[in-house]
Amino acid sequence: MKRLLVCISAFVIVISIFYVLMHKGGRDVHTAAETVKKAFEMTGAKTASTEIYVRGRFRHSGVDEEMSLSLLRELVAGIGAGHGDIPAFSPIDTDFANGYEINYIIDENKKIHMTVLGQKEPEAGCILLVSLYDISGEPVPAGYSEAITRVLDRYGIDHEINITVAGFVEGKLDDDETAEMFDRAMKSADALRVEGINDNGLVSISAFSPYISESVRSGGEKVNFSMASRYNSFEDRTYIWIASPVITTEY
């Protein structure tokens, strides 16, 4: 009898470990970009735009235009864009930092804005800001995020990526329709609501998804999955935003 109990206990432990590993593996195959895209698809909305926003920090002896240009070229090439002429950077010089910025139109659907700043405070390092905007209606946030990460890793730039997919449905959604739409999106991400508002046509929800490793703090709680909707009476459309970790575009 004792031997039987030992065998049963061992079997339960093995099954438990297998379940945990499988469950963990299921989460690992999800990225923030994939989670956001899937959640947005669950809303049934038509995609209008995708924004990848990057904030990075790195150590460098100084920021120069040659380095900035090289970085931009690699980012543009990494996302699969052409090799057209890139205009000159605009210099920046403030009391706190100096560097360069550029607003580069890649094609009729994509543009990238990049700022590289060397902080004047000793040992403060450099700041990189990148915003990639795509209005093609065919979002590939995972591809963009992976390409940007590969380039920045080669340059040794620590960075965080914020992803937002925006779109719309025709007409005005009532409260039940909005709640059902957000429930579908949250379920696809296995997300739990942290906080939210419903104010004069604006619905906004902050949540936490175990599929996404990065998060920010909001009111002491971890947040890494955000949704919002607003009705536009002039266009008779309800606009929808889904992002990770937060929505950075104006809505």
Salt bridges, closest charged atoms under 4 A:
ASP28 OD2 - LYS24 NZ 3.27
GLU74 OE1 - ARG154 NH2 2.78
ASP93 OD1 - LYS120 NZ 2.89
GLU101 OE1 - HIS113 NE2 3.53
ASP107 OD2 - LYS110 NZ 2.93
GLU170 OE2 - ARG237 NE 3.29
GLU180 OE2 - ARG184 NH1 3.67
GLU235 OE1 - ARG237 NH1 3.63
